[in-house]
Amino acid sequence: MPDIARHVEEARSVRGGLSALLAARAEPLPEMDDPAFGALFDRFADARVVLLGEASHGTSEFYCARAAITRRLIERHGFNVVGLEADWPDARVLDARARHRAPPPRAADAFRRFPTWMWRNREFDQFLEWLSDHNRSRGPAGQAGIYGLDLYNLAASMRTVIDYLDREDPDAAKVARERYGCLTPWAEQPAAYGHLTLSGRYAGCEGAVNAMLREMLQRSLHDGGGDPEEALLDATQSARLVADAEAYYRAMYYGGAESWNLRDTHMFETLQAILEAKGPDAKAVVWAHNSHIGDARATEMGAVREELNIGQLCREAYGQAARLIGFGADSGTVACASDWDEPVEVKQLRPGLPDSVERLSHGAGISRFLLDLRPGVHEDVRQALADPRVQRFIGVIYRPETERWSHYAEARLSEQFDAWVWFDETRAVSPLETAAPAPDEGGAEDTWPFGV
């Protein structure tokens, strides 16, 4: 046999062997509405933070699976924080519904910016309805809350700080207005602010927003976090968001890893602040993309681009008390856009590339499964998956015509995650309508999330 043919045959044999090994170690998953589905994740309940990923922002199965796991962790294991890859002020609207509180000001504006379908979808809305029912008969201390970890919504965050100070310290509110006045012209288009500071045509607002953050943190320390309505936590985290977002939008124009690292560090520090405010018994579930929750050190992100992420930072801070669970799929449909700010589409998901994590998982021949990758559980499969393989990452943009270069990066699966959840075929998430209602019209979706 010629050398090239022999090498091809050996490669096929190795790939087949790895898929067979994976099939032997994988645990088939029942239907997601079966209580046995969530029970399979009880093994991770001793953690303080469980991070649940997704391979795209538009796949129904990822949302439904995370909902089933989160329900189990809340009901049976005392988890009381749900952290989202969403902006802090927008998520406070969700939290108000989940904990039966009055809608915050300008609640109707939440999640109306691109990508609207990421949280404004039927699958997540069903989880939100469950959480609202769960919290209904519980006092404030026994309820589970929803919190946004991300940093994009500058305008609403500045408004939150000023509204809080208007109530608690009107003189300080005047100072806040003056300081934030620097950023106000760009609050709705912060990327333009970053461009101007980089060009040298506008003096940056870094000093003003950081001074505001320092003062809000001092208030938090002096008040001891005792505000029962979490108004101080809300205002303090909003001030942190403004300061970090100002740095983020300046850094994004330089390229490189700095802006990504600022964003994920912000998400991690926000998570830490929530856990600290909720007390030593607080436990969190985080919903974010695989690129955020998988350990960056085991991926091309960390090894080549010097990027870190919230998964890495959680492992460094909490050790085995942080569990990182990745999700993947081979084919089906996905909700996405072709470019930023373009309408949502439903596109066919191309089958995984040869030699990819997706092709290997598909080769196991199990429609959905859980693969436990914790050290000491299945060392044979851990070692087999320790070599770099390309893995698919789809955000809100999906370009199948350039998929290899647009959506694949190398990763070492067994070091990236503590577990891998697989769905061989998936379907697109179901977006809710986001158009503003006519004055004489109503409806559940028009006033989401409160009109259900």
C-alpha positions in Angstrom: 0.0 0.0 0.0 1.5 3.4 -0.9 2.5 5.5 2.1 -0.2 8.2 1.5 -3.0 5.6 1.3 -1.7 3.9 4.5 -1.6 7.2 6.3 -5.2 7.9 5.3 -6.3 4.4 6.5 -4.5 4.9 9.8 -6.2 8.2 10.3 -9.6 6.7 9.6 -8.9 4.0 12.1 -7.8 6.4 14.8 -10.9 8.6 14.3 -13.2 5.6 14.4 -11.5 4.4 17.6 -11.9 7.8 19.3 -15.5 8.0 18.5 -16.0 4.4 19.7 -14.2 5.3 23.0 -16.3 8.4 23.3 -19.5 6.3 22.8 -18.4 3.9 25.5 -17.9 6.7 28.0 -20.8 9.0 27.1 -24.1 8.8 29.0 -27.2 9.1 26.8 -29.5 11.9 27.8 -33.3 11.5 28.2 -35.8 14.0 27.0 -35.2 17.4 28.5 -38.7 17.5 30.2 -37.8 14.3 32.0 -36.6 14.9 35.6 -33.9 12.4 34.9 -32.2 14.8 32.5 -31.5 17.4 35.2 -30.6 14.6 37.7 -27.6 13.6 35.6 -26.0 16.9 36.5 -26.3 16.4 40.2 -22.6 15.4 40.2 -21.7 19.1 39.6 -23.9 20.5 42.4 -21.1 20.6 45.0 -19.6 23.5 43.0 -20.1 27.2 43.9 -20.3 28.2 40.3 -21.6 26.0 37.4 -21.0 27.6 34.0 -23.2 26.4 31.2 -22.1 27.1 27.6 -23.5 27.1 24.1 -21.9 26.6 20.7 -24.2 29.3 19.2 -26.5 32.0 20.4 -29.4 30.7 18.4 -30.0 27.0 19.2 -33.1 25.9 21.0 -31.6 22.8 22.6 -28.9 24.8 24.3 -31.4 27.1 26.0 -33.7 24.2 27.0 -30.9 22.1 28.3 -29.5 24.9 30.4 -33.0 25.6 31.7 -33.5 22.0 32.8 -30.1 21.9 34.5 -30.6 25.2 36.2 -34.0 24.2 37.5 -32.5 21.2 39.1 -29.7 23.1 40.7 -32.1 25.7 42.1 -34.8 23.3 43.3 -32.6 20.6 44.7 -29.2 22.2 45.5 -29.8 25.7 46.7 -28.4 27.7 43.7 -29.7 31.2 43.9 -27.9 33.3 41.3 -28.4 33.0 37.5 -25.8 35.0 35.7 -26.3 35.8 32.0 -24.1 36.9 29.2 -26.4 40.0 29.1 -26.2 43.6 30.2 -26.8 44.4 33.8 -29.6 46.9 33.4 -31.5 44.7 30.9 -31.2 41.7 33.1 -32.7 43.7 36.0 -35.9 43.8 34.1 -35.9 39.9 33.9 -35.1 39.8 37.6 -38.0 42.0 38.5 -40.4 39.6 36.8 -38.7 36.5 38.3 -38.9 38.0 41.9 -42.2 39.7 41.6 -41.0 43.3 41.8 -42.1 46.4 40.1 -40.6 46.9 36.6 -37.6 49.2 36.7 -37.8 52.5 34.8 -37.7 52.2 31.0 -38.3 48.4 31.3 -39.8 48.4 27.8 -36.4 49.2 26.3 -34.7 46.1 27.6 -33.4 43.6 25.0 -34.6 45.7 22.0 -31.0 46.1 20.7 -29.3 43.6 18.4 -29.2 40.7 18.8 -32.8 40.8 20.1 -33.3 37.0 19.9 -30.5 36.1 22.2 -32.6 36.5 25.4 -35.9 37.5 23.9 -37.0 34.1 22.8 -39.7 31.5 23.7 -37.3 29.0 25.2 -35.8 31.5 27.7 -39.2 33.0 28.4 -40.4 29.5 29.5 -37.5 29.3 32.0 -38.3 32.8 33.2 -41.9 31.8 33.8 -40.8 28.8 35.8 -38.5 30.9 37.9 -41.3 33.3 38.6 -43.5 30.5 39.8 -40.7 29.0 41.9 -40.1 32.3 43.6 -43.7 33.1 44.2 -44.1 31.4 47.6 -40.7 32.3 48.9 -39.4 35.2 50.8 -36.7 37.5 49.4 -33.9 35.5 51.1 -35.1 32.2 49.5 -35.6 33.5 46.0 -33.2 32.9 43.0 -32.3 36.1 41.1 -31.2 36.9 37.5 -28.2 39.1 36.9 -26.5 40.4 33.8 -22.7 40.1 33.6 -21.9 42.0 30.4 -21.0 45.6 29.8 -22.5 47.0 26.6 -25.5 49.1 27.9 -23.8 52.4 28.8 -26.9 54.6 28.7 -29.1 52.5 31.1 -26.2 52.0 33.5 -25.5 55.7 33.8 -29.2 56.3 34.4 -29.3 53.7 37.1 -26.4 55.4 39.1 -28.0 58.8 38.8 -31.5 57.5 39.7 -30.1 55.8 42.9 -28.2 59.0 43.9 -31.3 61.2 43.2 -33.1 59.2 45.9 -30.2 58.7 48.4 -28.0 61.8 48.0 -29.1 64.5 45.6 -25.8 66.4 45.9 -23.9 63.4 44.8 -26.3 63.0 41.9 -25.3 66.4 40.7 -21.7 65.3 40.7 -22.6 62.1 38.8 -24.4 64.1 36.1 -21.4 66.3 35.6 -19.0 63.4 35.4 -21.2 61.3 33.1 -21.8 64.3 31.0 -18.5 63.5 29.3 -19.9 60.2 28.0 -23.5 61.3 27.4 -23.1 62.3 23.8 -22.0 58.8 23.0 -24.1 56.7 25.4 -26.2 55.2 22.6 -23.2 54.8 20.2 -20.2 54.1 22.4 -18.1 52.7 19.6 -18.0 56.2 18.1 -16.5 57.4 21.5 -13.8 54.7 21.2 -12.9 55.9 17.7 -12.7 59.5 18.7 -10.4 58.9 21.7 -8.1 56.8 19.6 -7.9 59.5 17.0 -6.9 62.1 19.6 -9.8 64.3 18.6 -11.5 64.0 22.0 -10.3 63.7 25.6 -11.2 60.4 27.2 -13.6 60.2 30.1 -11.6 57.6 32.0 -10.9 59.8 35.0 -14.5 60.9 35.5 -16.1 57.5 35.3 -13.5 55.8 37.5 -14.0 58.5 40.2 -17.7 57.7 40.1 -17.0 54.0 40.4 -14.7 54.6 43.4 -17.3 56.6 45.2 -20.1 54.0 44.6 -17.8 51.3 45.9 -17.1 53.3 49.0 -20.9 53.7 49.5 -21.2 49.9 49.2 -18.5 49.3 51.8 -20.0 51.8 54.2 -23.5 50.5 53.9 -22.3 46.9 54.3 -24.4 45.6 51.5 -27.5 45.8 53.7 -30.0 47.3 51.2 -32.8 44.7 51.1 -33.9 45.8 47.6 -30.4 45.5 46.2 -30.6 49.1 45.0 -27.1 49.8 46.1 -25.7 46.6 44.4 -27.6 47.7 41.3 -26.1 51.2 41.3 -22.6 50.0 42.2 -22.5 47.4 39.4 -23.9 50.0 37.0 -21.1 52.3 37.9 -18.6 49.5 37.4 -20.2 48.8 34.0 -19.8 52.4 32.9 -16.1 52.4 34.0 -15.3 49.1 32.3 -17.3 49.9 29.2 -15.4 53.2 28.8 -12.2 51.3 28.9 -13.6 48.5 26.6 -14.6 50.9 23.8 -11.3 52.7 23.9 -9.4 49.4 23.8 -11.5 47.8 21.0 -9.9 50.1 18.4 -6.4 49.0 19.3 -7.2 45.4 18.3 -5.5 42.4 20.0 -6.7 40.8 23.2 -7.1 43.9 25.5 -10.8 44.6 24.8 -11.8 40.9 25.0 -9.9 40.6 28.3 -11.5 43.7 29.7 -15.0 42.4 28.9 -14.5 38.9 30.4 -12.7 40.3 33.5 -15.7 42.6 34.0 -18.1 39.6 33.7 -16.0 37.7 36.3 -15.7 40.6 38.7 -19.5 41.2 38.4 -20.1 37.6 39.3 -17.8 37.8 42.3 -19.6 41.0 43.5 -23.0 39.3 43.2 -21.8 36.2 45.2 -20.3 38.5 47.8 -23.4 40.5 48.1 -25.6 37.4 48.4 -23.5 35.9 51.2 -21.2 32.9 51.8 -23.9 30.3 50.9 -24.6 31.9 47.5 -24.2 29.6 44.5 -24.4 30.6 40.8 -25.2 29.2 37.4 -23.8 31.1 34.5 -25.2 31.0 31.0 -22.7 32.2 28.4 -21.1 31.1 25.1 -18.5 28.3 25.1 -15.9 30.9 24.1 -16.5 32.6 27.5 -17.0 29.6 29.8 -14.5 27.1 28.5 -11.0 27.5 30.0 -9.2 29.9 27.5 -5.9 28.4 28.4 -6.9 25.2 26.6 -7.9 27.0 23.4 -6.4 28.9 20.6 -7.7 32.0 22.3 -5.3 31.7 25.2 -2.4 29.9 23.5 -2.2 32.1 20.4 -4.2 35.3 21.1 -3.4 35.8 24.8 -7.1 36.0 25.6 -8.6 35.0 28.9 -12.2 34.4 29.8 -14.6 34.0 32.7 -14.2 30.2 32.7 -10.4 30.5 33.2 -10.8 33.1 35.9 -13.4 31.0 37.7 -11.1 28.0 37.7 -8.2 30.2 39.0 -10.4 31.6 41.8 -12.5 28.7 42.8 -10.6 25.6 41.7 -12.8 22.5 41.6 -15.7 24.6 43.1 -16.1 25.9 39.5 -17.5 23.5 36.9 -17.3 24.3 33.2 -19.8 22.5 30.9 -19.6 23.0 27.1 -22.3 22.3 24.6 -22.0 21.2 20.9 -24.1 20.2 17.9 -23.5 18.7 14.4 -26.3 19.8 12.2 -29.8 21.2 12.0 -30.8 24.9 12.0 -29.7 28.0 13.9 -31.1 31.5 14.4 -28.4 34.1 13.5 -27.6 37.1 11.3 -25.4 37.5 8.3 -23.8 40.7 9.7 -24.1 42.9 12.7 -27.4 44.7 13.1 -29.0 42.7 10.3 -32.3 40.9 10.7 -32.5 37.4 12.3 -32.5 34.5 9.9 -32.7 30.7 10.2 -29.8 29.0 8.5 -28.9 25.4 8.0 -26.0 24.3 10.2 -23.3 22.6 8.2 -22.2 19.2 9.6 -18.9 19.3 11.5 -15.6 19.4 9.6 -13.4 16.3 9.3 -11.2 15.9 12.4 -13.3 18.4 14.4 -14.7 17.9 17.8 -18.1 17.9 16.2 -17.3 15.2 13.7 -15.8 13.1 16.5 -18.9 13.6 18.7 -21.2 12.8 15.7 -19.3 9.6 15.2 -20.3 8.3 18.6 -23.7 7.6 17.1 -25.7 8.9 20.1 -28.3 11.6 19.5 -27.6 13.4 22.8 -25.2 12.7 25.5 -23.3 13.9 28.6 -19.5 13.2 28.6 -17.9 13.6 32.0 -14.4 15.0 31.6 -13.5 15.6 35.2 -10.1 14.3 36.3 -10.2 10.8 37.6 -13.5 9.8 36.0 -12.6 8.6 32.5 -8.9 9.1 32.2 -8.7 7.2 28.9 -11.1 9.5 27.1 -9.6 12.6 28.8 -6.1 11.6 27.4 -7.6 10.9 24.0 -9.3 14.4 23.9 -6.2 16.3 25.2 -4.8 16.8 21.7 -5.9 20.0 19.9 -8.8 19.7 17.5 -10.8 22.3 15.7 -14.1 23.2 17.4 -17.0 25.3 16.1 -17.9 28.6 17.7 -21.0 30.5 16.3 -22.0 33.7 17.9 -24.8 35.9 16.7 -23.2 36.0 13.2 -23.1 32.8 11.1 -21.3 32.7 7.7 -21.4 29.0 6.5 -19.7 30.0 3.3 -16.5 30.8 5.2 -17.1 28.5 8.1 -13.6 27.1 8.6 -12.1 30.5 9.0 -15.0 32.3 10.5 -16.2 29.8 13.1 -13.5 27.2 14.0 -10.6 27.4 16.4 -8.4 24.8 18.0 -9.2 23.5 21.5 -8.2 20.7 23.9 -11.7 19.5 24.9 -10.7 17.6 28.1 -8.9 20.6 29.5 -11.4 23.2 28.2 -14.4 21.7 30.0 -15.4 19.5 32.9 -18.2 18.0 30.8 -19.4 18.1 27.2 -23.1 18.0 26.3 -23.9 16.9 22.8 -26.9 17.2 20.5 -26.5 15.6 17.2 -29.2 17.6 15.4 -30.7 20.9 16.7 -33.2 23.5 15.7 -33.2 27.3 15.8 -34.4 29.2 18.8 -37.8 30.8 18.5 -37.5 34.7 18.7 -40.2 36.7 20.2 -41.5 39.8 18.4 -39.7 43.0 19.2 -41.6 45.6 17.2 -43.1 48.4 19.3 -46.9 48.0 19.6 -49.4 50.4 18.1 -51.1 52.7 20.7 -54.3 50.7 20.5 -52.7 47.3 20.5 -51.5 45.1 23.3 -50.4 41.5 23.7 -48.0 39.4 25.7 -45.0 39.9 23.5 -45.5 43.7 23.3 -44.8 44.1 27.0 -42.2 41.3 27.4 -41.1 40.1 29.9 -44.1 41.4 32.0 -47.0 40.8 29.7 -47.1 37.0 29.9 
